[in-house]
Amino acid sequence: MPIVTVAMFSGRTQTEKDRLAEAITEDIIKILKVEKKEAIVVIQEAPRGNWYPSGIRV
C-alpha cells in the first residue's frame, strides 16, 4: 500500500488539495500498478512561520 505525504504551506483551497491528491493517485496507480483503493495521499499543512529553509523562517 503506497502512502505519499505532501508537506506544504497552509492556505490552499480544498478544491486545489483534492485535485492534487487525485493527480498523485493517478500517477501512483499507473507507475506502481496498484489498485486505486490501495493508494493513500496525505497532505500536511503548516503556516509559513513554521518553515525554516536554510535555517531562516519564512
mmJSON file of the N, C-alpha and C atoms, coordinates in Angstrom:
{"data_MODEL":{"atom_site":{
"group_PDB":["ATOM","ATOM","ATOM","ATOM","ATOM","ATOM","ATOM","ATOM","ATOM","ATOM","ATOM","ATOM","ATOM","ATOM","ATOM","ATOM","ATOM","ATOM","ATOM","ATOM","ATOM","ATOM","ATOM","ATOM","ATOM","ATOM","ATOM","ATOM","ATOM","ATOM","ATOM","ATOM","ATOM","ATOM","ATOM","ATOM","ATOM","ATOM","ATOM","ATOM","ATOM","ATOM","ATOM","ATOM","ATOM","ATOM","ATOM","ATOM","ATOM","ATOM","ATOM","ATOM","ATOM","ATOM","ATOM","ATOM","ATOM","ATOM","ATOM","ATOM","ATOM","ATOM","ATOM","ATOM","ATOM","ATOM","ATOM","ATOM","ATOM","ATOM","ATOM","ATOM","ATOM","ATOM","ATOM","ATOM","ATOM","ATOM","ATOM","ATOM","ATOM","ATOM","ATOM","ATOM","ATOM","ATOM","ATOM","ATOM","ATOM","ATOM","ATOM","ATOM","ATOM","ATOM","ATOM","ATOM","ATOM","ATOM","ATOM","ATOM","ATOM","ATOM","ATOM","ATOM","ATOM","ATOM","ATOM","ATOM","ATOM","ATOM","ATOM","ATOM","ATOM","ATOM","ATOM","ATOM","ATOM","ATOM","ATOM","ATOM","ATOM","ATOM","ATOM","ATOM","ATOM","ATOM","ATOM","ATOM","ATOM","ATOM","ATOM","ATOM","ATOM","ATOM","ATOM","ATOM","ATOM","ATOM","ATOM","ATOM","ATOM","ATOM","ATOM","ATOM","ATOM","ATOM","ATOM","ATOM","ATOM","ATOM","ATOM","ATOM","ATOM","ATOM","ATOM","ATOM","ATOM","ATOM","ATOM","ATOM","ATOM","ATOM","ATOM","ATOM","ATOM","ATOM","ATOM","ATOM","ATOM","ATOM","ATOM","ATOM","ATOM","ATOM"],
"id":[1,2,3,4,5,6,7,8,9,10,11,12,13,14,15,16,17,18,19,20,21,22,23,24,25,26,27,28,29,30,31,32,33,34,35,36,37,38,39,40,41,42,43,44,45,46,47,48,49,50,51,52,53,54,55,56,57,58,59,60,61,62,63,64,65,66,67,68,69,70,71,72,73,74,75,76,77,78,79,80,81,82,83,84,85,86,87,88,89,90,91,92,93,94,95,96,97,98,99,100,101,102,103,104,105,106,107,108,109,110,111,112,113,114,115,116,117,118,119,120,121,122,123,124,125,126,127,128,129,130,131,132,133,134,135,136,137,138,139,140,141,142,143,144,145,146,147,148,149,150,151,152,153,154,155,156,157,158,159,160,161,162,163,164,165,166,167,168,169,170,171,172,173,174],
"type_symbol":["N","C","C","N","C","C","N","C","C","N","C","C","N","C","C","N","C","C","N","C","C","N","C","C","N","C","C","N","C","C","N","C","C","N","C","C","N","C","C","N","C","C","N","C","C","N","C","C","N","C","C","N","C","C","N","C","C","N","C","C","N","C","C","N","C","C","N","C","C","N","C","C","N","C","C","N","C","C","N","C","C","N","C","C","N","C","C","N","C","C","N","C","C","N","C","C","N","C","C","N","C","C","N","C","C","N","C","C","N","C","C","N","C","C","N","C","C","N","C","C","N","C","C","N","C","C","N","C","C","N","C","C","N","C","C","N","C","C","N","C","C","N","C","C","N","C","C","N","C","C","N","C","C","N","C","C","N","C","C","N","C","C","N","C","C","N","C","C","N","C","C","N","C","C"],
"label_atom_id":["N","CA","C","N","CA","C","N","CA","C","N","CA","C","N","CA","C","N","CA","C","N","CA","C","N","CA","C","N","CA","C","N","CA","C","N","CA","C","N","CA","C","N","CA","C","N","CA","C","N","CA","C","N","CA","C","N","CA","C","N","CA","C","N","CA","C","N","CA","C","N","CA","C","N","CA","C","N","CA","C","N","CA","C","N","CA","C","N","CA","C","N","CA","C","N","CA","C","N","CA","C","N","CA","C","N","CA","C","N","CA","C","N","CA","C","N","CA","C","N","CA","C","N","CA","C","N","CA","C","N","CA","C","N","CA","C","N","CA","C","N","CA","C","N","CA","C","N","CA","C","N","CA","C","N","CA","C","N","CA","C","N","CA","C","N","CA","C","N","CA","C","N","CA","C","N","CA","C","N","CA","C","N","CA","C","N","CA","C","N","CA","C","N","CA","C","N","CA","C","N","CA","C"],
"label_alt_id":[null,null,null,null,null,null,null,null,null,null,null,null,null,null,null,null,null,null,null,null,null,null,null,null,null,null,null,null,null,null,null,null,null,null,null,null,null,null,null,null,null,null,null,null,null,null,null,null,null,null,null,null,null,null,null,null,null,null,null,null,null,null,null,null,null,null,null,null,null,null,null,null,null,null,null,null,null,null,null,null,null,null,null,null,null,null,null,null,null,null,null,null,null,null,null,null,null,null,null,null,null,null,null,null,null,null,null,null,null,null,null,null,null,null,null,null,null,null,null,null,null,null,null,null,null,null,null,null,null,null,null,null,null,null,null,null,null,null,null,null,null,null,null,null,null,null,null,null,null,null,null,null,null,null,null,null,null,null,null,null,null,null,null,null,null,null,null,null,null,null,null,null,null,null],
"label_comp_id":["MET","MET","MET","PRO","PRO","PRO","ILE","ILE","ILE","VAL","VAL","VAL","THR","THR","THR","VAL","VAL","VAL","ALA","ALA","ALA","MET","MET","MET","PHE","PHE","PHE","SER","SER","SER","GLY","GLY","GLY","ARG","ARG","ARG","THR","THR","THR","GLN","GLN","GLN","THR","THR","THR","GLU","GLU","GLU","LYS","LYS","LYS","ASP","ASP","ASP","ARG","ARG","ARG","LEU","LEU","LEU","ALA","ALA","ALA","GLU","GLU","GLU","ALA","ALA","ALA","ILE","ILE","ILE","THR","THR","THR","GLU","GLU","GLU","ASP","ASP","ASP","ILE","ILE","ILE","ILE","ILE","ILE","LYS","LYS","LYS","ILE","ILE","ILE","LEU","LEU","LEU","LYS","LYS","LYS","VAL","VAL","VAL","GLU","GLU","GLU","LYS","LYS","LYS","LYS","LYS","LYS","GLU","GLU","GLU","ALA","ALA","ALA","ILE","ILE","ILE","VAL","VAL","VAL","VAL","VAL","VAL","ILE","ILE","ILE","GLN","GLN","GLN","GLU","GLU","GLU","ALA","ALA","ALA","PRO","PRO","PRO","ARG","ARG","ARG","GLY","GLY","GLY","ASN","ASN","ASN","TRP","TRP","TRP","TYR","TYR","TYR","PRO","PRO","PRO","SER","SER","SER","GLY","GLY","GLY","ILE","ILE","ILE","ARG","ARG","ARG","VAL","VAL","VAL"],
"label_asym_id":["A","A","A","A","A","A","A","A","A","A","A","A","A","A","A","A","A","A","A","A","A","A","A","A","A","A","A","A","A","A","A","A","A","A","A","A","A","A","A","A","A","A","A","A","A","A","A","A","A","A","A","A","A","A","A","A","A","A","A","A","A","A","A","A","A","A","A","A","A","A","A","A","A","A","A","A","A","A","A","A","A","A","A","A","A","A","A","A","A","A","A","A","A","A","A","A","A","A","A","A","A","A","A","A","A","A","A","A","A","A","A","A","A","A","A","A","A","A","A","A","A","A","A","A","A","A","A","A","A","A","A","A","A","A","A","A","A","A","A","A","A","A","A","A","A","A","A","A","A","A","A","A","A","A","A","A","A","A","A","A","A","A","A","A","A","A","A","A","A","A","A","A","A","A"],
"label_entity_id":["1","1","1","1","1","1","1","1","1","1","1","1","1","1","1","1","1","1","1","1","1","1","1","1","1","1","1","1","1","1","1","1","1","1","1","1","1","1","1","1","1","1","1","1","1","1","1","1","1","1","1","1","1","1","1","1","1","1","1","1","1","1","1","1","1","1","1","1","1","1","1","1","1","1","1","1","1","1","1","1","1","1","1","1","1","1","1","1","1","1","1","1","1","1","1","1","1","1","1","1","1","1","1","1","1","1","1","1","1","1","1","1","1","1","1","1","1","1","1","1","1","1","1","1","1","1","1","1","1","1","1","1","1","1","1","1","1","1","1","1","1","1","1","1","1","1","1","1","1","1","1","1","1","1","1","1","1","1","1","1","1","1","1","1","1","1","1","1","1","1","1","1","1","1"],
"label_seq_id":[1,1,1,2,2,2,3,3,3,4,4,4,5,5,5,6,6,6,7,7,7,8,8,8,9,9,9,10,10,10,11,11,11,12,12,12,13,13,13,14,14,14,15,15,15,16,16,16,17,17,17,18,18,18,19,19,19,20,20,20,21,21,21,22,22,22,23,23,23,24,24,24,25,25,25,26,26,26,27,27,27,28,28,28,29,29,29,30,30,30,31,31,31,32,32,32,33,33,33,34,34,34,35,35,35,36,36,36,37,37,37,38,38,38,39,39,39,40,40,40,41,41,41,42,42,42,43,43,43,44,44,44,45,45,45,46,46,46,47,47,47,48,48,48,49,49,49,50,50,50,51,51,51,52,52,52,53,53,53,54,54,54,55,55,55,56,56,56,57,57,57,58,58,58],
"pdbx_PDB_ins_code":[null,null,null,null,null,null,null,null,null,null,null,null,null,null,null,null,null,null,null,null,null,null,null,null,null,null,null,null,null,null,null,null,null,null,null,null,null,null,null,null,null,null,null,null,null,null,null,null,null,null,null,null,null,null,null,null,null,null,null,null,null,null,null,null,null,null,null,null,null,null,null,null,null,null,null,null,null,null,null,null,null,null,null,null,null,null,null,null,null,null,null,null,null,null,null,null,null,null,null,null,null,null,null,null,null,null,null,null,null,null,null,null,null,null,null,null,null,null,null,null,null,null,null,null,null,null,null,null,null,null,null,null,null,null,null,null,null,null,null,null,null,null,null,null,null,null,null,null,null,null,null,null,null,null,null,null,null,null,null,null,null,null,null,null,null,null,null,null,null,null,null,null,null,null],
"Cartn_x":[0.845,0.0,0.895,1.011,1.82,1.132,1.937,1.462,2.388,1.825,2.598,2.19,3.175,2.909,3.397,2.529,2.854,2.834,3.965,4.019,4.009,3.173,3.097,2.575,2.774,2.237,0.722,0.111,-1.35,-1.861,-3.132,-3.744,-4.328,-4.083,-4.669,-6.139,-6.916,-8.341,-8.521,-9.679,-9.971,-9.987,-10.493,-10.525,-9.115,-8.188,-6.804,-6.186,-6.433,-5.897,-6.526,-7.82,-8.497,-7.898,-7.679,-7.126,-5.7,-4.917,-3.554,-3.562,-4.384,-4.464,-4.931,-5.875,-6.355,-5.243,-4.481,-3.396,-2.296,-1.932,-0.905,-1.391,-2.648,-3.218,-3.163,-3.516,-3.473,-2.058,-1.067,0.325,0.754,0.328,0.674,0.159,-1.102,-1.666,-1.046,-0.673,-0.031,1.394,2.169,3.585,3.792,3.067,3.273,2.342,1.405,0.473,-0.268,-0.878,-1.701,-3.127,-4.042,-5.432,-5.609,-6.549,-6.801,-7.07,-7.785,-8.122,-6.889,-5.767,-4.541,-3.698,-3.933,-3.12,-3.653,-2.746,-3.116,-2.256,-2.891,-2.184,-2.524,-1.494,-1.664,-1.128,-1.934,-1.488,-1.331,-0.105,0.19,0.431,-0.279,-0.152,0.401,1.196,1.726,1.832,1.586,1.718,3.156,3.322,4.644,5.634,5.199,6.102,6.736,6.287,6.834,7.83,8.195,9.114,10.45,11.544,12.875,13.859,13.645,14.632,15.959,17.046,18.383,18.465,17.597,17.625,16.982,16.3,15.684,14.166,13.463,11.997,11.38,10.4,9.67,8.213],
"Cartn_y":[-1.17,0.0,1.239,1.94,3.15,4.312,5.023,6.222,7.36,8.421,9.595,10.752,11.403,12.552,13.817,14.813,16.11,17.136,17.812,18.885,20.218,21.132,22.43,23.503,24.744,25.862,25.752,26.167,26.195,27.348,27.253,28.337,27.92,26.69,26.223,25.889,25.996,25.672,24.154,23.729,22.296,21.715,22.489,22.023,21.789,22.7,22.525,21.271,21.054,19.863,18.594,18.633,17.477,17.147,18.158,17.943,17.408,17.919,17.432,15.965,15.617,14.228,13.302,13.738,12.934,12.704,13.744,13.621,12.693,12.84,11.974,10.531,10.332,8.984,8.328,9.068,8.52,8.089,8.89,8.521,7.295,7.219,6.059,4.773,4.774,3.537,3.173,4.164,3.892,3.373,4.049,3.719,2.45,2.332,1.198,0.023,0.246,-0.805,-1.412,-0.53,-0.947,-0.471,-1.021,-0.581,0.774,1.526,2.864,2.841,1.83,1.754,1.536,1.158,0.932,2.198,3.196,4.42,5.41,5.927,6.915,8.162,9.313,10.595,11.357,11.819,12.586,13.99,14.988,16.377,16.976,17.392,18.038,19.519,20.357,21.8,22.449,23.464,24.233,25.696,26.611,28.024,28.364,29.404,29.809,30.031,30.476,30.725,29.473,28.299,27.03,26.399,27.071,26.54,27.294,26.55,27.131,26.632,26.976,26.573,27.306,26.568,27.113,27.747,27.314,27.835,29.206,29.679,31.011,30.846,31.43,31.334,32.089,31.433,32.107,32.24],
"Cartn_z":[0.0,0.0,0.0,-1.131,-1.185,-0.466,0.311,1.012,0.621,0.066,-0.332,0.563,1.176,2.036,1.345,1.288,0.702,1.827,2.04,3.037,2.283,2.732,2.059,3.009,2.584,3.342,3.385,4.463,4.532,3.675,3.305,2.551,1.21,0.773,-0.484,-0.26,-1.317,-1.193,-1.139,-0.663,-0.624,-2.028,-2.981,-4.369,-4.904,-4.606,-5.048,-4.435,-3.15,-2.486,-3.044,-3.33,-3.924,-5.286,-6.1,-7.442,-7.369,-6.436,-6.257,-5.848,-4.884,-4.42,-5.536,-6.345,-7.467,-8.485,-8.808,-9.784,-9.277,-8.023,-7.437,-7.409,-7.055,-7.013,-8.395,-9.427,-10.782,-11.158,-10.794,-11.083,-10.281,-9.034,-8.197,-8.844,-9.261,-9.795,-11.148,-11.95,-13.241,-13.061,-12.24,-12.08,-11.266,-10.154,-9.25,-9.548,-10.465,-10.863,-9.664,-8.903,-7.768,-8.019,-7.265,-7.383,-6.701,-7.198,-6.665,-5.165,-4.699,-3.279,-2.403,-2.992,-2.228,-2.045,-2.86,-2.836,-1.8,-0.986,0.034,-0.159,-0.174,-0.238,1.034,1.738,2.966,2.715,2.977,2.826,4.218,4.511,5.79,5.52,6.251,6.066,7.334,7.138,8.269,7.847,8.768,8.432,8.066,7.281,6.814,7.96,9.087,10.211,10.786,10.353,10.844,9.887,8.813,7.813,7.909,7.878,8.027,6.97,5.706,4.705,4.949,4.915,5.192,6.569,7.494,8.86,9.028,7.987,8.03,7.95,8.898,8.93,7.767,7.127,6.041,6.405],
"occupancy":[1.0,1.0,1.0,1.0,1.0,1.0,1.0,1.0,1.0,1.0,1.0,1.0,1.0,1.0,1.0,1.0,1.0,1.0,1.0,1.0,1.0,1.0,1.0,1.0,1.0,1.0,1.0,1.0,1.0,1.0,1.0,1.0,1.0,1.0,1.0,1.0,1.0,1.0,1.0,1.0,1.0,1.0,1.0,1.0,1.0,1.0,1.0,1.0,1.0,1.0,1.0,1.0,1.0,1.0,1.0,1.0,1.0,1.0,1.0,1.0,1.0,1.0,1.0,1.0,1.0,1.0,1.0,1.0,1.0,1.0,1.0,1.0,1.0,1.0,1.0,1.0,1.0,1.0,1.0,1.0,1.0,1.0,1.0,1.0,1.0,1.0,1.0,1.0,1.0,1.0,1.0,1.0,1.0,1.0,1.0,1.0,1.0,1.0,1.0,1.0,1.0,1.0,1.0,1.0,1.0,1.0,1.0,1.0,1.0,1.0,1.0,1.0,1.0,1.0,1.0,1.0,1.0,1.0,1.0,1.0,1.0,1.0,1.0,1.0,1.0,1.0,1.0,1.0,1.0,1.0,1.0,1.0,1.0,1.0,1.0,1.0,1.0,1.0,1.0,1.0,1.0,1.0,1.0,1.0,1.0,1.0,1.0,1.0,1.0,1.0,1.0,1.0,1.0,1.0,1.0,1.0,1.0,1.0,1.0,1.0,1.0,1.0,1.0,1.0,1.0,1.0,1.0,1.0,1.0,1.0,1.0,1.0,1.0,1.0],
"B_iso_or_equiv":[0.0,0.0,0.0,0.0,0.0,0.0,0.0,0.0,0.0,0.0,0.0,0.0,0.0,0.0,0.0,0.0,0.0,0.0,0.0,0.0,0.0,0.0,0.0,0.0,0.0,0.0,0.0,0.0,0.0,0.0,0.0,0.0,0.0,0.0,0.0,0.0,0.0,0.0,0.0,0.0,0.0,0.0,0.0,0.0,0.0,0.0,0.0,0.0,0.0,0.0,0.0,0.0,0.0,0.0,0.0,0.0,0.0,0.0,0.0,0.0,0.0,0.0,0.0,0.0,0.0,0.0,0.0,0.0,0.0,0.0,0.0,0.0,0.0,0.0,0.0,0.0,0.0,0.0,0.0,0.0,0.0,0.0,0.0,0.0,0.0,0.0,0.0,0.0,0.0,0.0,0.0,0.0,0.0,0.0,0.0,0.0,0.0,0.0,0.0,0.0,0.0,0.0,0.0,0.0,0.0,0.0,0.0,0.0,0.0,0.0,0.0,0.0,0.0,0.0,0.0,0.0,0.0,0.0,0.0,0.0,0.0,0.0,0.0,0.0,0.0,0.0,0.0,0.0,0.0,0.0,0.0,0.0,0.0,0.0,0.0,0.0,0.0,0.0,0.0,0.0,0.0,0.0,0.0,0.0,0.0,0.0,0.0,0.0,0.0,0.0,0.0,0.0,0.0,0.0,0.0,0.0,0.0,0.0,0.0,0.0,0.0,0.0,0.0,0.0,0.0,0.0,0.0,0.0,0.0,0.0,0.0,0.0,0.0,0.0],
"pdbx_formal_charge":[null,null,null,null,null,null,null,null,null,null,null,null,null,null,null,null,null,null,null,null,null,null,null,null,null,null,null,null,null,null,null,null,null,null,null,null,null,null,null,null,null,null,null,null,null,null,null,null,null,null,null,null,null,null,null,null,null,null,null,null,null,null,null,null,null,null,null,null,null,null,null,null,null,null,null,null,null,null,null,null,null,null,null,null,null,null,null,null,null,null,null,null,null,null,null,null,null,null,null,null,null,null,null,null,null,null,null,null,null,null,null,null,null,null,null,null,null,null,null,null,null,null,null,null,null,null,null,null,null,null,null,null,null,null,null,null,null,null,null,null,null,null,null,null,null,null,null,null,null,null,null,null,null,null,null,null,null,null,null,null,null,null,null,null,null,null,null,null,null,null,null,null,null,null],
"auth_seq_id":[1,1,1,2,2,2,3,3,3,4,4,4,5,5,5,6,6,6,7,7,7,8,8,8,9,9,9,10,10,10,11,11,11,12,12,12,13,13,13,14,14,14,15,15,15,16,16,16,17,17,17,18,18,18,19,19,19,20,20,20,21,21,21,22,22,22,23,23,23,24,24,24,25,25,25,26,26,26,27,27,27,28,28,28,29,29,29,30,30,30,31,31,31,32,32,32,33,33,33,34,34,34,35,35,35,36,36,36,37,37,37,38,38,38,39,39,39,40,40,40,41,41,41,42,42,42,43,43,43,44,44,44,45,45,45,46,46,46,47,47,47,48,48,48,49,49,49,50,50,50,51,51,51,52,52,52,53,53,53,54,54,54,55,55,55,56,56,56,57,57,57,58,58,58],
"auth_comp_id":["MET","MET","MET","PRO","PRO","PRO","ILE","ILE","ILE","VAL","VAL","VAL","THR","THR","THR","VAL","VAL","VAL","ALA","ALA","ALA","MET","MET","MET","PHE","PHE","PHE","SER","SER","SER","GLY","GLY","GLY","ARG","ARG","ARG","THR","THR","THR","GLN","GLN","GLN","THR","THR","THR","GLU","GLU","GLU","LYS","LYS","LYS","ASP","ASP","ASP","ARG","ARG","ARG","LEU","LEU","LEU","ALA","ALA","ALA","GLU","GLU","GLU","ALA","ALA","ALA","ILE","ILE","ILE","THR","THR","THR","GLU","GLU","GLU","ASP","ASP","ASP","ILE","ILE","ILE","ILE","ILE","ILE","LYS","LYS","LYS","ILE","ILE","ILE","LEU","LEU","LEU","LYS","LYS","LYS","VAL","VAL","VAL","GLU","GLU","GLU","LYS","LYS","LYS","LYS","LYS","LYS","GLU","GLU","GLU","ALA","ALA","ALA","ILE","ILE","ILE","VAL","VAL","VAL","VAL","VAL","VAL","ILE","ILE","ILE","GLN","GLN","GLN","GLU","GLU","GLU","ALA","ALA","ALA","PRO","PRO","PRO","ARG","ARG","ARG","GLY","GLY","GLY","ASN","ASN","ASN","TRP","TRP","TRP","TYR","TYR","TYR","PRO","PRO","PRO","SER","SER","SER","GLY","GLY","GLY","ILE","ILE","ILE","ARG","ARG","ARG","VAL","VAL","VAL"],
"auth_asym_id":["A","A","A","A","A","A","A","A","A","A","A","A","A","A","A","A","A","A","A","A","A","A","A","A","A","A","A","A","A","A","A","A","A","A","A","A","A","A","A","A","A","A","A","A","A","A","A","A","A","A","A","A","A","A","A","A","A","A","A","A","A","A","A","A","A","A","A","A","A","A","A","A","A","A","A","A","A","A","A","A","A","A","A","A","A","A","A","A","A","A","A","A","A","A","A","A","A","A","A","A","A","A","A","A","A","A","A","A","A","A","A","A","A","A","A","A","A","A","A","A","A","A","A","A","A","A","A","A","A","A","A","A","A","A","A","A","A","A","A","A","A","A","A","A","A","A","A","A","A","A","A","A","A","A","A","A","A","A","A","A","A","A","A","A","A","A","A","A","A","A","A","A","A","A"],
"auth_atom_id":["N","CA","C","N","CA","C","N","CA","C","N","CA","C","N","CA","C","N","CA","C","N","CA","C","N","CA","C","N","CA","C","N","CA","C","N","CA","C","N","CA","C","N","CA","C","N","CA","C","N","CA","C","N","CA","C","N","CA","C","N","CA","C","N","CA","C","N","CA","C","N","CA","C","N","CA","C","N","CA","C","N","CA","C","N","CA","C","N","CA","C","N","CA","C","N","CA","C","N","CA","C","N","CA","C","N","CA","C","N","CA","C","N","CA","C","N","CA","C","N","CA","C","N","CA","C","N","CA","C","N","CA","C","N","CA","C","N","CA","C","N","CA","C","N","CA","C","N","CA","C","N","CA","C","N","CA","C","N","CA","C","N","CA","C","N","CA","C","N","CA","C","N","CA","C","N","CA","C","N","CA","C","N","CA","C","N","CA","C","N","CA","C","N","CA","C","N","CA","C","N","CA","C"],
"pdbx_PDB_model_num":[1,1,1,1,1,1,1,1,1,1,1,1,1,1,1,1,1,1,1,1,1,1,1,1,1,1,1,1,1,1,1,1,1,1,1,1,1,1,1,1,1,1,1,1,1,1,1,1,1,1,1,1,1,1,1,1,1,1,1,1,1,1,1,1,1,1,1,1,1,1,1,1,1,1,1,1,1,1,1,1,1,1,1,1,1,1,1,1,1,1,1,1,1,1,1,1,1,1,1,1,1,1,1,1,1,1,1,1,1,1,1,1,1,1,1,1,1,1,1,1,1,1,1,1,1,1,1,1,1,1,1,1,1,1,1,1,1,1,1,1,1,1,1,1,1,1,1,1,1,1,1,1,1,1,1,1,1,1,1,1,1,1,1,1,1,1,1,1,1,1,1,1,1,1]
}}}
